[in-house]
Amino acid sequence: MLDFNQLARQMQGISQHLVTESTALRQKLDYAKILMEQAQLCQTELVERQAQWHDRLVFTAAVPIEPLETRQEIAIAPSAHTVIATDGSQISPSHHEIAYCYLINIGRIILYYGQGKQPLLDSLPEVFYRPEDLYVSRQWGIRTEEWMGYCRTVSETQVLAELAQAIVHPASMQMDDWGEIDRVTGDVDNHQLSLLNAIEGASLDALSHPKPLEAQPSQPSSPIESQSPKVPSSLQVPTIALVDGSLIYWFLEPLPTEARDRILQPILQAWQQLRSLKIPLVGYVSASRSGEALNFLRLQTCPYQTPDCLNHCSQLPDKLPCQVLDPVRDVALWSQLLEPGQRSPLWRSSARIQDFYGDQGIYFCYLHVGSEVARVEVPEWVAIEPEMLNTALSLVLTQVQKGYGYPVALAEAHNQAVVRGGDRSRFFALLEQQMIKAGLRNVGTSYKEARKRGSIA
């Protein structure tokens, strides 16, 4: 229990510290605006310096793709559109529980707007208990709990691509194609039917006996339509795939090559599937702590003729001389420069982990959604298509408005995925029941865990 009497005496010191920091932050923000205005006049030169010396920099500086003075108004989203989203949660492994295993739960969301279809809101659990799941990461010195988080990121992305495939080509998805969706409960048919029913809006009987593709009539309405593949009805309305958080997986950079490939390659394959379906992928970062855009201004404040950090500043014990804006973050500056409904210029991230992304490097911009300035990230194949990018941003803004400050699809995906205390207790109770039924004896938690759950004092 917390002793709030002792805490109250410390609050005054915290308040005074925050007031001092706030004053210093305002002064640095004013300076950041001046530097941004100056950088607009020499943007081309700064971009060339970044390209020439990027491998000698000790900080990550994003590259502006558009003029720094860009302030683009986001168009209103069409009334008919579709949003898919996933989010994940987990039960971590513990040696004090009745069995050493962990669970990953993925929330799945499909929201149809203006189409008269029922949404999909459910979750997909998966239990990991085999030695190859629990201990594979130890060969690289990675804890099981840490590896579980990486696997959760993979599952979120793969399920997102599965949802996208389903809404684009629902008629081509036979029951066997959904065998990998439910890998745990064994209740495959129920998950398949619920997903397909939500997508097609059809009856259970019709879903159980889908017609072959060739049996479905196709009557083109124009010569152009007869010469090209028929566009699925799901693509006749704008569709986006939303994930919570950054698409730049910084945590993978220090991992050994084999471990990194086990995580990153499935993610990139899922992205490629979204690309082939022409559904833009968007990473929504609320309360971003990134400073990539402001780091670009450090090229301007460098006191040396060449920004060679490794040669000039590698031995400095304190801050580098170009860190004049630290600790100001990107969102603090763009909240001063953007009006609600506007986006910043588009930037290309220079994070080194993207060397392994191939042609799916990450671009981002800052979007004033009204309640905050959010960082919105997209792969390169979305950024280079202006129509796709603008559509994605308009749907993101609409999602935030519908969610009263945060994308409603992501909020619902989280609510579906989150494992609460009661769910955790029921999970281990079900596991205990199955273990006893299988003939195992002495099933139970450790004495430590049992004592922590109650008190006799």
Residue pairs with C-beta under 8 A, 6 or more apart in sequence:
25 327
25 328
25 332
28 324
28 325
28 328
29 328
29 332
29 333
29 336
31 324
31 325
32 294
32 297
32 325
32 328
32 333
33 333
33 336
33 337
35 297
35 300
35 301
35 325
36 68
36 297
36 333
36 337
38 300
39 46
39 68
39 296
39 297
39 300
40 67
40 68
40 69
42 300
43 64
43 67
43 68
46 296
46 299
46 300
47 63
47 64
49 299
49 307
50 57
50 61
50 63
50 296
50 299
50 350
51 63
53 306
53 307
53 308
54 61
54 350
56 307
56 308
56 309
56 310
56 311
57 307
57 309
58 309
58 310
58 313
58 314
58 320
59 295
59 298
59 309
59 320
60 292
60 295
60 349
60 350
60 351
60 352
61 292
61 295
61 296
61 298
61 299
61 350
62 292
62 293
62 295
62 296
62 347
62 348
62 349
62 350
62 364
63 296
63 347
63 348
63 350
64 293
64 296
64 345
64 346
64 347
65 345
65 346
65 347
65 348
65 363
65 383
66 345
66 346
67 345
68 345
69 345
70 344
70 345
70 346
71 337
71 338
71 339
71 342
71 343
71 344
72 342
72 343
73 341
73 342
74 341
74 342
74 343
74 367
74 390
74 393
74 394
74 397
75 390
75 394
76 394
76 398
77 238
77 391
77 394
77 395
77 397
77 398
78 114
78 237
78 238
79 113
79 114
80 113
80 114
80 115
80 237
81 113
81 114
81 237
81 238
81 239
81 240
81 395
81 398
82 110
82 111
82 112
82 113
82 115
82 167
82 234
82 237
82 238
82 239
82 240
83 109
83 110
83 111
83 113
83 239
83 240
83 242
83 395
83 399
83 407
83 409
84 109
84 110
84 111
84 160
84 163
84 164
84 167
84 239
84 240
84 241
84 242
84 279
84 409
85 109
85 111
85 160
85 241
85 242
85 243
85 244
85 407
85 409
85 410
85 412
85 413
86 106
86 107
86 108
86 109
86 156
86 157
86 159
86 160
86 163
86 243
86 413
86 417
87 106
87 107
87 156
87 243
87 244
87 410
87 413
87 414
87 416
87 417
88 104
88 105
88 106
88 107
88 152
88 153
88 155
88 156
88 417
89 104
89 105
89 107
89 152
89 414
89 417
89 418
89 419
90 102
90 103
90 104
90 105
90 148
90 149
90 152
90 419
91 102
91 103
91 105
91 419
91 424
91 427
92 102
92 145
92 148
93 100
93 101
93 102
93 134
93 144
93 145
93 148
94 100
94 449
95 446
96 445
96 446
96 448
96 449
97 428
97 445
97 446
97 449
98 428
98 431
98 432
98 435
98 443
98 444
98 445
99 129
99 431
99 435
100 129
100 134
101 127
101 128
101 129
101 134
101 431
102 127
102 128
102 134
102 144
102 145
102 148
103 125
103 126
103 127
103 128
103 419
103 427
104 125
104 126
104 128
104 148
104 151
104 152
104 155
105 123
105 124
105 125
105 126
105 417
105 418
105 419
106 123
106 124
106 125
106 126
106 152
106 155
106 156
106 159
106 417
107 122
107 123
107 412
107 413
107 414
107 415
107 416
107 417
107 418
108 120
108 121
108 122
108 123
108 124
108 159
108 163
108 195
108 413
108 416
109 119
109 120
109 121
109 409
109 412
109 413
109 416
110 119
110 120
110 163
110 167
110 198
110 199
111 119
111 408
111 409
111 412
112 118
112 119
114 237
115 237
116 201
117 198
117 199
117 201
118 197
118 198
118 201
119 198
120 163
120 194
120 195
120 198
120 199
121 412
121 416
122 191
122 194
122 195
122 416
123 416
123 417
124 159
124 181
124 182
124 191
125 184
125 185
126 155
126 183
126 184
127 184
128 134
128 148
128 151
134 144
135 144
136 147
137 143
137 144
137 146
137 147
137 259
138 144
140 255
140 256
140 258
140 259
142 255
142 259
150 251
150 252
150 263
151 263
153 249
153 263
153 267
154 263
154 266
154 267
156 243
157 243
157 266
157 267
157 270
157 271
158 266
158 267
158 270
159 181
160 241
160 243
160 270
160 274
160 281
161 241
161 270
161 271
161 273
161 274
162 180
162 181
163 195
163 241
164 239
164 241
164 273
164 274
164 277
164 279
165 173
165 273
165 277
166 173
166 195
166 196
166 199
167 199
167 234
167 239
168 232
168 234
168 235
168 277
168 279
169 232
170 196
170 199
170 200
170 232
170 234
171 200
171 210
171 211
171 213
171 216
172 213
173 196
174 210
175 189
175 192
175 208
175 210
178 188
178 191
178 192
178 195
178 196
179 188
181 188
181 191
181 192
181 195
182 188
182 191
182 192
185 191
193 204
193 207
193 208
196 202
196 207
197 203
197 204
197 207
200 206
200 207
218 230
220 226
220 230
235 278
238 391
238 394
238 395
239 279
240 279
240 280
240 281
240 282
240 391
240 392
240 395
240 396
241 274
241 279
241 280
241 281
241 282
242 282
242 284
242 396
242 399
242 407
242 409
242 410
243 281
243 282
243 283
243 284
243 410
244 283
244 284
244 410
244 413
244 414
245 283
245 284
245 285
246 283
246 285
246 290
246 375
246 377
247 281
247 283
247 362
247 377
247 378
247 379
248 349
248 351
248 353
248 354
248 362
248 377
249 263
249 264
249 267
249 353
250 351
250 353
252 260
252 263
252 264
252 353
252 356
253 351
253 352
253 353
255 263
260 356
264 356
268 357
268 358
268 360
271 281
271 360
271 379
272 360
274 280
274 281
275 360
275 379
275 381
278 388
280 378
280 382
280 388
280 389
280 391
280 392
281 378
281 379
281 382
282 376
282 377
282 378
282 382
282 392
282 396
283 362
283 376
283 377
283 378
284 374
284 375
284 376
284 396
284 407
284 410
285 374
285 375
285 376
285 377
286 372
286 374
286 406
287 331
287 372
288 329
288 330
288 331
288 374
288 375
289 329
290 329
290 330
290 331
290 375
291 326
291 328
291 329
291 330
292 330
292 347
292 349
292 350
292 351
292 364
293 330
293 333
293 334
293 344
293 347
293 366
294 325
294 328
294 329
294 330
294 333
296 347
297 325
298 307
298 320
298 322
298 323
298 325
299 307
299 322
301 321
301 322
301 324
301 325
302 321
302 322
303 321
303 322
304 312
307 322
309 320
313 320
313 321
319 326
330 366
330 375
331 366
331 372
331 373
331 374
331 375
334 344
334 366
334 368
334 373
335 368
335 372
335 373
337 344
338 344
338 366
338 367
338 368
338 373
339 368
340 368
340 369
340 370
341 368
341 370
341 397
342 367
342 368
343 365
343 366
343 367
343 368
343 376
343 393
344 365
344 366
344 367
345 365
346 363
346 364
346 365
346 383
346 389
347 363
347 364
347 365
348 361
348 362
348 363
348 380
348 383
349 361
349 362
349 363
349 364
349 377
351 362
354 361
354 362
359 380
359 381
360 379
360 380
360 381
361 379
361 380
362 377
362 378
362 379
362 380
363 377
363 378
363 379
363 380
363 382
363 383
364 375
364 376
364 377
364 378
365 375
365 376
365 393
366 373
366 374
366 375
366 376
367 373
367 374
367 375
367 376
367 393
367 396
367 397
369 396
369 397
369 400
369 401
369 405
370 400
370 401
370 405
371 400
371 404
371 405
371 406
372 405
374 400
376 393
376 396
378 389
378 392
382 388
382 389
382 392
383 389
396 407
399 407
399 408
399 409
399 410
400 406
400 407
402 408
403 409
403 410
403 411
419 427
432 443
432 444
435 443
436 443
444 450
